[in-house]
């Protein structure tokens, strides 16, 4: 029997990482670890408690005290922080913009990377984020780098928010994605970058099913090799 794999999916905001990692994990019977949701959860708690996002010491303590878990509920995975379902709250535009600032904090990254490595060390996991293949699991057996144009990612984000009843402007949403890209790529600690051995997939002109089919083909070939 093939050893369970560690699958890393990196890429910028809005590239479809979360949807695809969930689908891939479900099809493979693997655990999906949404690392972005972890950073969003820290941003949400910091905002609620009015913690300055430049206070690395207090943010580290917040992470150490935070009880975070992913729970399967029907066909989806929900995020619980200290017993509260925050799955929707962490997806607000406000939290999205603050997440890059939180993720740039070295103490936050140190604590959450440690948590991610503990969750995934045994394999049989799909992790998605911005530094999974470069920092969290550079030894991952399969690494994907998923991208799409800024305009397409902004449009997807716009439609996602509208579907949840959030009133947003398309042009502003695209600009927020562009700002998030700049913040993620230029931060000092663990910036967004492609692992040298990652497989590139541009999803601009592809739907979710087409991208997942490409990923599954790669995974099954790897599993067949033993």
ABEGO torsion letter per residue (X at the ends): XBBBBBBBBBEBBGAGAAAAAAAAAAAAGBBBBBAAAAAAAAAAAAAAAGBBAABAAAAAAAAAABBBBBBBBEABBBBBBGGBBAAAAAABAAAAAAAAAAAABAAAAAAAAAAAAAAAAAEGBBBBEAAAAAAABAABABBBBBBBBAAAAAAAAAAAAAAAGBBBBAAAAAAAAAAAAAAAAABABGBBBBBAABBBBBAAABBAAAAAAAAAAAAAAAAAAX
